[in-house]
């Protein structure tokens, strides 16, 4: 499969990338989200330094990812507990 050359703009800088075509949509959506978050931080906190704004964006995205992982782990544990209970009920039923 041929690689695709694209340019992504973030915080007034252009980043040329060579990617798999299937990655393009995700990268463009991510760049849009970053740009929107930059604008929000600049308006809400009167932050002028792009480095600070980018650090705040990175923290926000990392926190969202971590929270999803925590929630997914909790969901998995809950599902395992339900499966164990179901298994015990089945074992009791089969033993009778």
C-alpha positions in Angstrom: 0.0 0.0 0.0 1.3 3.4 -0.9 2.1 5.9 1.8 0.3 9.2 1.8 1.9 12.6 2.4 -0.2 15.1 4.3 0.4 18.3 6.2 -1.2 18.8 9.6 -1.4 22.3 11.2 -1.2 22.6 14.9 -0.6 25.8 16.9 0.4 27.8 13.9 2.9 25.2 12.7 2.7 22.8 9.8 3.8 19.2 10.2 4.5 17.2 7.1 3.7 13.5 7.7 4.0 10.4 5.7 1.3 8.0 6.8 -0.9 5.0 5.8 -4.0 6.2 4.0 -6.2 4.6 6.7 -4.6 6.9 9.4 -5.5 10.2 7.6 -9.1 10.7 9.0 -8.0 10.0 12.6 -5.0 12.4 12.3 -7.1 15.2 10.8 -9.8 14.8 13.5 -7.2 14.8 16.2 -5.6 18.0 14.8 -9.0 19.6 14.7 -9.7 18.7 18.4 -6.3 20.0 19.4 -6.9 23.3 17.6 -10.3 23.6 19.2 -8.8 22.9 22.7 -6.0 25.4 22.1 -8.6 28.1 21.2 -10.6 27.2 24.3 -7.6 27.3 26.7 -6.4 30.6 25.2 -9.9 32.2 25.7 -10.6 30.7 29.1 -7.2 31.2 30.7 -5.7 34.1 28.7 -2.6 31.9 28.1 -0.4 33.4 25.5 2.5 30.9 25.4 1.8 28.2 22.9 4.0 25.8 24.8 1.9 26.1 27.9 -1.3 25.7 25.8 0.1 22.6 24.1 1.1 21.1 27.5 -2.4 21.7 28.8 -3.9 20.0 25.7 -1.5 17.0 26.1 -2.5 16.7 29.8 -6.2 16.9 28.9 -6.0 14.2 26.2 -3.8 12.0 28.4 -6.3 12.3 31.3 -9.2 11.4 29.1 -7.4 8.3 27.9 -6.4 7.3 31.4 -10.0 7.8 32.6 -11.4 5.6 29.8 -8.8 2.9 30.7 -9.9 3.1 34.4 -13.6 2.9 33.5 -12.9 0.0 31.0 -11.0 -1.9 33.7 -13.9 -1.4 36.1 -16.4 -2.5 33.5 -14.3 -5.6 32.9 -14.1 -6.5 36.6 -17.9 -6.1 36.9 -18.4 -8.4 33.9 -16.1 -11.0 35.4 -17.9 -10.9 38.7 -21.2 -11.4 36.9 -19.8 -14.3 34.9 -18.5 -15.9 38.1 -21.9 -15.6 39.7 -23.6 -17.0 36.7 -21.1 -19.9 36.6 -21.7 -20.7 40.2 -25.5 -20.7 39.6 -25.0 -23.1 36.7 -22.7 -25.3 38.7 -25.3 -25.5 41.5 -28.1 -26.2 39.1 -26.1 -29.0 37.4 -25.2 -30.5 40.7 -28.8 -30.9 41.8 
